[in-house]
Amino acid sequence: MVLFFRGGKGRAAPDATRELARRVRALLELPDEATVSVTEFACGDPACGGAETAVIVMRPGRRTEHVKLLMPVASVGDDALRSALAALAHSPAGTS
């Protein structure tokens, strides 16, 4: 399942959030039962370019995990995504 939201002043297009969720699924090799939520929201920190991206991963039998990237959804490249998801890929079941 893929969830996507556009909150606050975030301007992510639904297609961009769906694509990012698809990339998260592929990188983490998630089962169909897992849920990925991608949200873009306004960020007051100049380092994030006006928008921040939050990725939430919910896998059966595990605690909900999340990462955030200080950039808009459309700016999330493969290297930044891999780096942000590295901790989730290696976290044992039942922890976050």
C-alpha distances in whole Angstrom, upper triangle without the diagonal:
4,7,10,13,17,19,23,25,22,22,19,18,15,15,16,13,10,13,13,9,10,13,12,10,13,16,14,14,10,10,7,7,6,5,7,9,11,15,18,21,25,26,30,31,33,31,28,29,28,24,22,18,16,13,12,10,10,10,12,16,16,16,14,15,16,18,20,21,24,24,22,19,21,23,21,22,21,24,23,19,20,23,21,18,21,21,18,18,22,21,22,19,20,21,20
4,7,10,14,16,20,21,18,18,15,14,11,12,12,9,7,10,10,7,8,11,10,9,13,15,14,14,11,12,10,10,9,6,5,6,8,11,14,18,21,23,27,28,29,28,24,25,24,21,19,15,13,11,10,10,10,12,14,18,17,17,14,15,14,16,17,18,21,20,18,15,17,19,17,19,19,22,20,17,19,21,19,17,20,20,17,18,22,21,22,21,21,22,20
4,7,11,13,16,18,16,16,13,13,10,12,12,9,8,11,11,8,11,13,12,12,16,17,16,17,14,15,13,13,11,7,6,4,7,9,12,15,18,21,24,25,27,26,22,23,22,18,17,13,12,10,9,10,11,14,16,19,18,17,14,14,14,15,16,17,20,19,17,14,16,19,17,20,20,23,21,18,20,22,19,17,21,21,18,20,23,22,24,22,22,22,20
4,7,10,13,15,12,12,10,10,7,9,10,6,7,10,10,8,11,13,13,14,17,18,18,19,17,18,16,16,14,11,8,5,5,6,9,12,15,18,21,23,24,23,20,20,19,15,14,11,10,9,10,12,13,16,19,22,21,20,16,16,14,15,14,15,17,16,14,11,14,16,15,18,19,21,19,17,19,21,18,18,21,22,19,21,24,24,26,24,24,24,21
4,6,10,11,9,10,8,9,8,11,11,8,10,13,12,11,15,16,16,17,20,21,21,22,20,22,20,20,17,14,11,8,7,5,7,9,12,15,19,21,22,22,18,19,17,13,13,10,10,11,12,14,16,19,22,24,23,21,17,17,15,15,14,15,17,16,13,11,14,17,16,19,21,23,20,18,21,23,20,20,23,23,21,23,27,26,28,27,26,25,22
4,7,8,6,7,6,8,8,11,11,9,12,14,13,14,17,18,18,20,22,23,23,25,23,25,23,23,21,17,14,11,9,6,6,7,10,13,16,18,20,20,16,16,14,11,11,10,11,12,14,17,19,22,25,28,26,24,20,20,17,17,15,15,16,14,11,10,13,15,16,19,21,23,21,19,22,23,20,21,25,25,23,26,29,28,30,29,29,28,25
4,6,6,8,9,11,12,15,14,12,15,17,16,16,20,21,20,22,25,25,25,27,25,27,26,25,22,19,16,12,10,7,6,5,8,11,14,17,18,19,16,16,13,10,10,10,11,13,15,18,20,23,26,28,26,24,20,19,17,17,14,15,15,14,12,12,15,17,17,21,23,25,22,20,24,24,21,22,26,25,24,27,29,28,31,30,29,28,24
4,6,9,11,13,15,18,17,15,18,20,19,19,23,24,23,25,28,28,28,30,28,30,29,29,26,22,20,16,14,10,8,5,6,9,12,15,17,18,15,15,11,10,11,12,13,16,17,21,23,27,29,31,29,26,23,22,19,18,16,16,15,15,13,14,16,18,19,23,25,26,23,22,26,26,23,24,28,27,26,29,32,30,33,33,31,30,26
4,6,9,12,14,17,16,15,18,20,19,20,23,24,23,26,28,28,29,31,30,32,31,31,28,24,21,18,15,11,8,6,5,9,11,14,15,16,13,12,9,8,10,12,14,17,19,23,25,29,32,34,31,29,25,24,21,20,16,16,15,13,11,13,14,16,18,21,24,25,22,22,26,26,23,25,28,28,27,30,33,32,35,35,34,32,28
4,6,9,11,14,12,11,15,16,15,16,20,20,20,22,25,24,25,28,26,29,28,28,25,21,18,15,12,8,5,4,5,9,12,14,15,15,12,11,8,6,8,9,11,14,17,20,23,26,29,31,29,27,23,22,18,17,14,13,12,11,8,9,11,13,14,18,21,22,19,19,22,22,20,21,25,25,25,27,30,29,32,32,32,30,26
4,6,9,12,10,10,14,15,14,16,19,19,20,22,24,24,26,28,27,29,28,28,26,22,19,16,13,10,7,8,9,12,15,16,17,17,14,12,10,8,10,11,13,16,18,21,24,27,30,33,31,29,25,24,20,19,16,15,14,12,8,9,9,12,14,17,20,22,20,19,23,23,21,23,26,27,26,28,31,31,34,34,34,32,29
4,6,8,6,7,10,11,11,13,15,16,16,19,20,21,22,24,23,25,24,25,22,19,16,13,10,8,6,9,11,13,17,18,18,18,14,13,12,9,10,9,12,13,16,19,21,24,28,30,28,27,23,22,18,17,15,14,14,11,7,6,7,10,11,15,17,20,17,16,20,21,19,20,24,25,23,25,28,28,31,31,31,30,27
4,5,5,7,9,10,11,13,14,16,17,19,20,21,23,24,23,25,23,25,22,19,16,14,11,11,10,12,14,17,20,22,22,21,18,17,15,13,14,13,15,15,18,20,22,25,28,31,29,28,25,23,21,20,18,17,17,14,11,9,8,12,13,16,18,21,19,18,22,23,21,22,25,27,25,27,30,30,33,32,33,32,29
4,5,5,6,9,10,11,12,14,15,17,18,20,21,22,21,22,20,21,19,16,14,12,10,10,10,13,16,19,22,24,24,24,20,19,18,15,15,13,14,14,16,18,20,22,25,28,27,26,23,22,20,19,18,18,19,16,13,10,11,14,15,17,19,22,20,18,21,23,21,21,25,26,24,25,29,29,31,30,31,30,27
4,6,5,6,9,10,10,12,14,15,17,18,20,21,20,21,20,21,20,17,14,13,11,12,13,16,19,21,25,25,25,25,21,20,20,17,17,14,16,15,17,19,21,23,26,29,28,27,24,23,21,20,19,18,20,17,13,10,10,13,14,15,17,20,19,17,20,22,21,21,24,26,24,24,28,29,31,30,31,31,28
4,5,5,6,9,10,11,12,14,15,16,18,20,19,21,20,22,19,17,14,12,10,11,10,14,16,18,22,22,22,21,17,17,17,14,14,11,13,13,16,17,20,22,25,28,27,26,22,21,18,17,16,15,16,13,10,7,6,10,10,12,14,17,16,14,17,19,18,18,21,23,22,22,26,27,29,29,30,29,26
4,5,5,6,9,10,11,12,14,15,16,18,17,19,18,19,16,13,10,9,6,7,8,12,15,17,21,21,22,21,17,17,17,13,12,9,10,10,12,14,16,19,22,25,23,22,19,18,15,15,14,13,15,13,10,7,8,11,10,13,14,17,15,13,16,18,16,16,20,21,19,20,24,24,26,26,27,26,23
4,5,5,6,9,10,11,12,14,15,16,15,16,15,16,15,12,9,9,8,10,12,16,19,21,25,25,26,24,21,21,21,17,16,13,13,11,13,14,16,18,21,24,23,22,19,18,17,16,16,16,18,16,14,10,11,14,13,14,15,18,17,14,17,19,18,17,20,22,19,20,24,24,26,25,26,26,23
4,5,5,6,9,10,11,12,14,15,15,17,16,18,16,14,11,11,10,12,13,17,20,21,25,25,25,24,20,20,21,17,16,13,14,12,14,15,17,19,22,25,24,24,21,19,17,17,16,16,18,16,13,10,10,12,11,12,12,15,15,12,15,18,16,16,19,21,19,19,23,24,26,26,27,27,24
4,5,5,6,9,10,11,12,14,14,16,16,18,15,13,9,10,7,10,11,15,18,19,22,22,23,21,17,18,18,15,13,10,11,9,12,12,15,17,21,23,22,21,18,16,14,13,13,12,15,13,11,7,8,10,8,9,10,13,12,9,12,14,13,12,16,17,16,16,20,21,23,23,25,24,21
4,5,5,6,9,10,11,12,11,13,13,14,11,9,6,7,6,10,12,16,19,20,24,24,25,23,20,21,21,17,15,11,11,8,9,9,12,14,17,20,18,18,15,14,13,13,13,14,17,15,14,10,12,14,11,13,12,15,14,11,13,15,13,12,15,17,14,15,19,19,21,21,22,21,19
4,5,5,6,9,10,10,10,12,11,14,12,11,8,10,10,14,16,19,23,24,27,27,28,26,22,23,24,20,18,15,14,11,13,12,14,15,18,21,20,20,18,16,16,15,16,16,19,18,16,13,14,15,13,13,12,15,15,12,13,16,15,13,16,18,16,15,19,20,22,21,23,23,21
4,5,5,6,9,10,10,13,14,16,14,13,10,12,11,14,16,19,22,23,26,26,26,24,21,22,23,19,17,14,14,11,13,12,15,16,19,22,20,21,18,16,15,14,15,14,18,16,15,12,13,13,10,10,8,12,12,9,10,13,12,11,13,16,14,13,17,19,21,21,23,22,20
4,5,5,6,8,8,12,13,14,11,10,8,10,9,13,15,18,21,22,25,25,25,23,20,22,22,19,16,13,12,8,10,9,12,13,16,19,17,17,14,12,11,11,13,13,16,16,15,12,14,15,11,11,10,12,11,8,9,11,10,8,11,13,10,10,14,15,18,18,19,19,16
4,6,5,6,5,8,9,11,9,9,7,11,11,15,18,21,24,25,29,28,29,27,24,25,26,22,20,16,15,11,11,9,11,11,14,17,16,17,15,13,13,14,16,17,20,20,19,15,17,18,15,15,13,15,15,11,12,15,13,10,13,15,12,11,15,15,17,17,19,19,17
4,6,5,7,10,11,14,12,13,11,14,14,18,20,24,27,27,31,30,30,28,25,26,27,24,22,18,17,14,14,12,15,14,17,19,18,20,18,16,16,16,18,18,21,21,20,17,18,18,15,14,11,14,15,11,11,14,14,11,13,15,13,11,15,17,18,18,21,21,19
4,6,8,12,14,16,13,14,12,15,15,18,20,23,26,26,29,28,28,25,23,25,26,23,20,17,16,13,14,12,15,14,17,19,18,19,17,15,15,14,16,16,19,19,19,16,17,17,14,13,10,11,12,9,7,11,11,8,9,12,10,8,12,14,16,17,20,19,17
4,5,9,12,13,10,12,11,14,15,18,20,23,26,26,30,28,30,27,24,27,27,24,21,18,16,12,12,10,12,11,14,16,14,15,14,12,13,13,16,17,20,20,21,18,20,20,16,16,13,14,14,11,9,12,11,8,9,10,8,6,9,11,13,13,16,16,14
4,7,10,12,10,12,12,15,17,20,23,26,29,30,33,32,33,30,28,30,30,27,24,20,19,15,15,12,13,11,14,16,15,17,16,15,16,17,19,20,24,24,24,20,22,22,19,18,15,17,17,14,12,15,15,12,12,14,11,9,12,14,14,14,17,18,17
4,7,8,6,9,9,13,15,19,22,25,28,29,32,31,33,30,28,30,30,26,23,20,18,14,13,9,10,8,10,13,12,14,13,13,14,16,19,20,24,24,23,20,22,23,19,19,17,19,19,15,14,17,16,12,14,15,11,10,13,13,14,13,15,16,16
4,5,6,9,11,15,17,21,24,27,31,31,35,35,36,34,31,33,33,29,26,23,20,17,15,11,11,8,9,12,13,15,15,15,17,19,22,23,27,27,26,23,25,26,23,23,20,22,22,19,18,21,20,16,17,18,14,13,16,16,16,14,16,18,18
4,5,8,10,14,16,20,23,26,30,31,35,35,37,35,31,33,33,29,26,23,21,17,15,12,11,9,10,14,14,17,16,17,18,20,23,24,28,27,26,23,24,26,23,24,22,24,24,20,20,23,21,18,20,21,17,16,19,19,19,17,18,20,20
4,7,10,13,16,20,23,26,30,31,35,35,37,35,32,34,33,29,26,23,20,17,14,11,9,7,7,11,12,14,13,15,17,20,22,24,28,28,27,24,26,28,25,25,24,26,25,21,21,24,22,19,21,20,17,17,19,18,18,15,16,18,18
4,7,10,13,17,20,23,27,28,31,31,33,31,28,30,30,26,23,19,17,13,10,7,6,4,6,10,10,11,10,11,13,16,18,21,24,24,24,21,23,24,21,22,21,23,22,18,18,20,18,15,17,17,13,14,16,15,15,13,14,15,15
4,7,10,13,17,20,23,24,28,28,30,29,25,27,27,23,20,16,14,10,8,6,5,7,9,12,12,12,10,11,12,14,16,19,22,22,21,18,20,22,19,21,20,22,21,17,18,20,17,15,18,17,14,15,18,17,17,15,16,17,15
4,7,10,13,16,20,21,25,25,27,25,22,24,23,19,17,13,10,7,6,5,6,9,12,15,13,13,10,10,10,11,13,15,18,18,17,14,17,18,16,17,17,19,17,14,15,17,14,12,16,16,12,14,17,16,18,17,17,17,15
4,7,10,13,17,18,22,22,24,23,19,21,20,16,14,10,8,6,5,7,8,12,15,17,15,14,11,10,9,11,12,14,16,16,15,12,15,17,15,17,17,19,17,14,16,18,15,13,17,17,14,16,19,18,20,19,19,18,16
4,7,10,14,15,19,19,21,20,16,18,17,13,11,7,6,5,7,9,12,15,18,21,18,17,13,12,10,10,10,11,13,13,11,8,12,13,12,15,15,17,15,12,15,16,13,13,17,17,15,17,20,20,22,21,22,21,18
4,6,10,12,16,17,19,18,14,15,14,10,8,6,5,7,9,12,14,18,21,23,21,19,15,14,11,11,9,10,12,11,10,8,12,13,12,16,17,19,16,14,17,18,15,15,19,19,17,20,23,22,25,24,24,22,19
4,7,9,13,14,15,15,11,12,10,6,6,4,6,9,12,15,18,21,24,27,24,22,18,17,13,12,10,10,10,9,6,6,10,11,11,15,17,19,15,14,18,18,15,17,20,21,19,22,25,24,27,27,27,25,21
4,6,10,12,14,14,11,11,8,5,5,7,8,11,14,17,20,23,27,28,26,23,20,18,15,14,11,11,10,10,8,9,12,13,14,18,20,21,18,17,21,20,17,19,22,22,22,24,27,26,29,29,28,26,23
4,7,9,11,12,9,9,6,4,6,9,11,15,17,21,23,27,30,32,29,26,23,21,18,16,13,12,10,10,9,11,14,14,15,19,22,22,19,19,23,22,19,21,25,24,24,27,29,29,32,32,31,29,25
4,6,8,9,7,8,5,5,6,9,11,15,18,21,24,27,31,32,29,26,23,21,17,15,11,11,8,9,9,12,15,14,15,19,21,21,18,18,22,20,18,20,23,23,23,26,28,27,31,31,30,28,24
4,6,9,8,9,6,8,9,13,15,18,21,25,27,31,34,35,32,29,26,24,20,18,14,13,10,11,13,16,18,17,18,21,24,24,20,21,24,23,20,23,26,25,26,29,31,30,33,34,33,30,27
4,5,6,8,7,9,9,13,15,18,21,24,27,31,34,35,31,29,26,23,19,17,13,12,8,10,12,16,18,16,17,20,22,21,18,20,22,20,18,22,24,23,25,27,29,28,32,33,32,29,26
4,5,6,7,9,11,14,17,20,23,26,30,33,36,37,34,31,28,26,22,19,15,13,9,10,12,16,17,15,16,19,22,21,18,20,23,21,19,23,25,25,26,29,30,30,34,35,35,32,28
4,6,8,9,10,13,15,18,21,24,28,31,34,35,32,29,26,23,20,16,13,10,7,8,11,14,16,13,14,16,19,18,14,17,19,17,16,20,21,22,23,26,27,28,31,33,33,30,26
4,6,6,6,9,12,15,18,22,25,28,32,33,30,27,24,21,17,14,11,8,4,5,7,11,12,10,11,14,17,16,13,15,18,16,15,18,20,21,22,24,26,26,30,31,31,28,24
4,6,8,11,14,17,21,24,27,30,34,36,32,30,27,24,20,17,14,11,8,6,7,11,12,10,12,15,18,18,15,17,20,19,17,21,23,24,25,27,29,29,33,34,34,31,28
4,7,10,14,17,20,24,27,30,33,35,32,30,26,24,20,18,14,12,9,8,8,11,12,12,14,17,20,20,17,18,22,21,19,22,25,25,26,28,30,30,34,34,34,31,28
4,7,10,13,17,20,23,26,30,32,29,26,23,21,17,14,11,9,7,6,5,8,10,10,11,15,18,18,15,16,19,19,16,19,22,22,22,25,27,27,30,31,31,28,25
4,7,10,13,17,20,23,27,28,25,23,19,17,13,11,7,6,5,5,5,8,11,10,10,14,16,16,13,13,16,16,13,15,18,19,19,21,24,23,27,27,27,25,21
4,7,10,13,17,20,23,25,22,20,17,14,11,8,6,5,6,6,6,6,9,10,8,12,14,15,11,11,14,14,11,13,16,17,16,18,21,21,24,24,24,22,19
4,7,10,13,16,20,22,19,16,13,11,7,6,4,6,9,10,10,9,13,13,11,14,15,16,13,11,14,14,10,11,15,15,14,16,19,18,21,21,21,19,15
4,7,10,13,17,18,16,14,11,8,6,5,6,8,11,12,12,10,13,14,11,14,14,15,13,10,12,13,9,9,13,13,11,13,16,16,18,18,18,17,13
4,7,10,13,15,12,11,7,6,4,7,9,12,15,16,15,14,17,18,15,17,17,18,16,13,14,15,12,10,14,13,10,13,16,14,16,15,15,14,11
4,6,10,12,10,9,6,5,6,9,12,14,18,18,18,16,19,20,17,18,17,19,17,13,14,15,12,10,13,12,9,11,13,12,14,13,13,12,10
4,7,9,7,7,5,7,9,12,15,18,21,22,22,19,22,23,20,22,21,22,20,17,18,19,16,13,16,14,11,13,15,13,14,11,11,12,10
4,6,6,7,7,9,11,14,18,20,24,25,25,22,25,26,22,24,22,23,22,18,18,20,17,14,16,15,11,12,14,12,12,9,10,11,11
4,6,8,9,12,15,18,21,24,28,29,28,26,28,29,26,27,26,27,26,22,22,23,21,18,19,18,14,15,16,14,13,9,10,12,13
4,7,9,12,16,19,22,25,29,30,30,28,31,32,28,29,27,28,27,24,23,24,22,19,20,18,14,15,16,13,11,7,7,10,12
4,6,8,12,15,19,22,26,27,27,25,29,29,26,27,25,25,24,21,20,21,19,16,16,14,11,13,13,10,9,5,4,7,8
4,6,10,13,17,20,23,25,26,24,27,28,24,26,25,25,23,20,20,20,17,15,16,14,11,13,14,10,10,8,6,6,6
4,7,11,14,17,20,22,22,20,24,24,21,23,22,23,21,18,18,19,15,13,15,13,10,13,14,11,12,10,9,8,7
4,7,11,14,17,19,20,18,22,22,18,20,19,19,17,15,15,15,12,10,12,10,7,10,12,9,11,11,10,8,5
4,7,10,13,15,16,15,18,18,15,18,17,17,15,12,13,13,9,9,11,10,8,12,13,12,14,14,14,12,8
4,7,10,12,14,13,16,15,12,15,15,14,11,9,11,10,6,7,10,9,8,12,13,13,16,17,17,14,11
4,7,9,10,10,14,13,11,13,14,14,10,10,12,11,7,9,12,12,12,15,17,16,20,20,20,18,14
4,6,8,9,11,10,8,10,12,12,8,8,11,10,7,10,13,13,14,16,18,19,22,23,23,21,17
4,7,9,12,10,9,12,14,14,10,11,14,13,10,14,16,17,17,20,22,22,26,27,27,24,20
4,7,8,6,7,10,13,13,10,11,14,14,12,15,18,19,19,21,23,24,27,28,29,26,23
4,5,5,7,10,14,15,12,12,16,16,14,16,19,21,20,22,25,25,29,29,30,28,24
4,5,6,9,12,14,11,10,14,15,13,15,18,20,19,20,23,24,27,27,28,26,23
4,6,8,11,14,12,12,15,17,15,17,20,22,21,22,26,27,30,30,31,29,26
4,6,10,11,9,10,14,14,14,16,18,21,21,22,25,26,29,30,31,29,26
4,7,8,6,6,10,11,10,12,15,17,17,18,21,22,25,26,28,26,22
4,6,5,6,9,10,11,12,14,17,17,17,20,22,26,27,29,27,24
4,6,5,6,8,10,10,12,15,15,15,18,20,23,25,27,25,22
4,5,5,6,9,10,11,14,15,14,17,19,23,25,26,24,22
4,6,5,6,9,10,13,14,14,17,18,22,24,25,23,20
4,5,5,6,8,11,11,12,15,16,20,21,22,21,18
4,6,5,6,9,10,9,12,14,18,19,21,20,17
4,6,5,8,10,10,12,14,17,20,21,19,16
4,6,7,8,10,12,13,16,18,19,17,14
4,6,5,6,9,10,14,15,17,15,12
4,5,5,7,9,12,15,17,14,12
4,6,5,6,10,12,14,11,9
4,5,5,9,10,12,10,8
4,6,9,10,13,12,11
4,6,9,12,10,10
4,7,9,7,7
4,6,6,8
4,6,8
4,7
4
